[in-house]
Amino acid sequence: MSAAADTVTTAGGASAGGTSAGGALGTVRHLVAHEVRLLASIGRWVARRPHGIGRGRAFSYGRGQGAMMFGFGFVSVLESVCMAVLLRNHPAVHRVVFALDVYTLLLIVGMHAASVTRPHVLDDTGDEDEAFLRIRRAAHVDVRVPLAAISSVRRELVTTHEKRNGRLDLAIGAQTTITLELSSPVRHFTFLGRPKDVTMIRFHADEPEALVREIRAAREPAQELTRERTAPSPNPGRPV
């Protein structure tokens, strides 16, 4: 049977075989890019060079997961020691397992380093139309929310997060502390690159009161401008 016969063409004219291969390649590309960002975050953490702050103000969120990440690292080291004992008579296999254990430990450190070096960023230094809040979680979530699109923001501790269309939950230590409601949807890309429009974002910050206060203060000029634009126009006065 020819190679062409092995390929099924969809109604849209695209090759199902090619689409599947392209999807798998895209998944691998996203995974590799994510791990590269994690490993690069270790270098940023050591050099104390946070990512993507620019002229904005940074707000941390990784403090609440430090103990958990330490626990993961401890378990990884303990497993490596146990495997070294079990595989002491199989040096070739032990070298492979040891390399995987070291890489796993690096990824765990990279997860925490990414959380430290990629904080939330509030930038209201430019025009009102360009002001934004950048919400992040480690190296796999990065959402830029225009301040003009925020309809309300509040401090809200939530420990239960059910999946719901139009909502993005970015819990740290199984909790979120800030709820953001949007007047217009913002596009978010999932871990594997699929687009998703959201109108509510719940996320965590180490100092939620300070971040909520800063967001409200930064939104005030935009709100005043919106009210001025949407208010009924006064009767024109006498030309002067």
N, C-alpha and C positions, 0 to 999 in steps of 0.2 A: 504494500500500500504506500502511496506517495506521501511525502511530508505534508503536502497541502491537504490531504484527506484527513489528517490528524487534527486539523485546526477547525474549530467551530466558529462560524461567523454569527454575530449577534444581529438583532434587528436594526441596530444603528449602523451596521456595517463594520463594527470593530471586531477584531479577532478575540474570542474568549480566551484562547491560549496566550495571546500576547498580553491581554489585560491582566491575566493571572500572574504572568511572569513579571509584568511591570509593577503590579501591586506588591509582589514579594520583594522585588528589588527596592521599591520605595520604602518598604518596612525595614529592610536591612539598612538602608541609608539613614533613616531616622534613628535607628538604634545605635549605629556607629557614631553619628553626630552627637547624640546624647552622651555617650560614654566619653567622647573626646572633650565635651564641655565639662564633664565631671572631673576628668584628670587635669584639665587646664585650671579648674577652680582650686586644686590643691596648690599649684604654683602661685595663684593670686592670693590665697590665704596666707601662705608663708611670706610673700612679699607685701602683704597688707595693701593690696590694690583692688578695691571693689570694682564691680563691673557696672557700667551704664548709668552712673549717677549724674555726670555732667554738672549742670548748674543747679540741679534739684537738691532736695533734702532726702536723706536716706532714713528708713524706718525698718528696724530689724524684726525678724519673726522666728529665727531659728533657736532661740534660747530654750524654748519649751521642749525641744526634741533632743537636746544634748545628751541627757541620761539614756534615752532610748538608743541613740546611735552608738554610745559607748557600750551598751549592752550587746548590740549586734556585733561590734568589733570584738568584744571579749569572747563571745560564742564562736566567732570565726577563728580566733587564735586557738581556743580550746579544741576545736574540731581538728585543726591542723596538727596539733600535738598528738591527739588520739590517733589520727591517720598515720602519723610518722611511726608510732609504736606498732600499729597493726600491719603496716606495709614494710617493716624493717627488713624483711627477707625478700622483698620485691623492689629493688632500688629504681628500676626503670619506671614502674607504675607510680612509685612514691614521688619521683621527680615531677611527673605530670600533675599529680594531685596537689603537690606543694605549690606548683606554679599557679594552678587554679585558685588555691586558697589565698595566695598573695594577691592575685588580681581581684578576688572578691573583697579582700580587706581594703584594697586601694579604692574600689568603687564605694565602699561604705564611708571611708574618709572623704572621698570626693562628694558624696551626697551632703555631708555636713558642711564641707568647705563651700559648696555651691550655695547652700542656705545662708551662710555667713557673708559671702562675697557678692551675692545677688539679692540685695534687700529691696523692699518696696521703695519707690521713688515718687515724690511729689514735686512737680516742676511747674511753678506758676510765674516764672521769671519773664516769660515772653508775653505776647498778646493773649487776650482772653480766649480767642479761638484756638490758640496753640497750647494752652495750659492742659496738663494731663496728669493722671495718676497711673503709675506703672505698678501693677500687681504681679508678684512673682512667687514661685515656689521652686526652690532649688534650680535645676537646669532644665526642667521640662515644662514649666508654665511661665508665660510672659505675656500679660495682657495690658495693652495701653488703653486707658479709659479717658476720653476727653472730659475735662471738668464740666463743660457745658452740657454733657449728657447725663450728669448725675442729678437725679431728682431728689434723693434723700440719702443720708448716711447716718448711722447710729451705732453706738456700742451695744452689742448683743452677744451674750455668751450662748453658743449652741453646741451641744455635744452629740446630737443625733442628726445625721445627714442622709436623707433619702434622695435617690436620684429623681430629678424632675426636669422636664424640658424647659429650656430657657433659664436655668439656674446653674451656676458654677460654684461648687463648694471646694475650698482649698484649706482643708483642716490640717493643723499641726498638733500632734499629740492628741488626736481625736476631737479637737475643738476648734471652733472659729469664734472670733471676738468682735468682728465688725461686719455689718450688713450694709451693702451698697445697692440701692435701687436706681435703675437707669430709665430715663425718659425715651431713649432710643436704643435699639440693640447694638451690641458691640461684638465683633467677630473674634472668636477664640479658636485656636487650633489645638486639637487633642494631641496626646503623646505621639500618635502615629500620623499626625498631619491632617486629620479630617477637620473641616471647618464646622463650627458650631456657633450659632448666634445666641447670646445670653442677654437677659434684661435684669438679672439679679446676680450679685457676686457676694458670697460670704467667705471671708478670709481671716487669717490670724495675724496679729501684730503683738509684739512684746509689750508695747505701751499704747494700747488702743485709745485711751482718752486723748493722748497727745496727737495721734494721727487724725482722729475724728475732728478735734478742734482745729487742726491745721487745714483739713479739707474744707470745713465750713467757712473758715476765714478766707481761703483761696477762692471759694465759690461766690462770695458776696459781691464782688465787682461784676461777675458775669450775670448774677441774678438781677442786680440793679439795672444792668444794660438790657436784659430781657424784658423786665417790667416796663422800662422806658419805651422799648420798641413796640410792645404789645398793647400799651395803654391807648385809649382813644385820642386821636389828634385834636388839639385845642383849635378853637376858631381862629382863623388868621387875623392878626391885628392890622392896624392901619399901616401901610407902607411908610417907611421913613427914609 
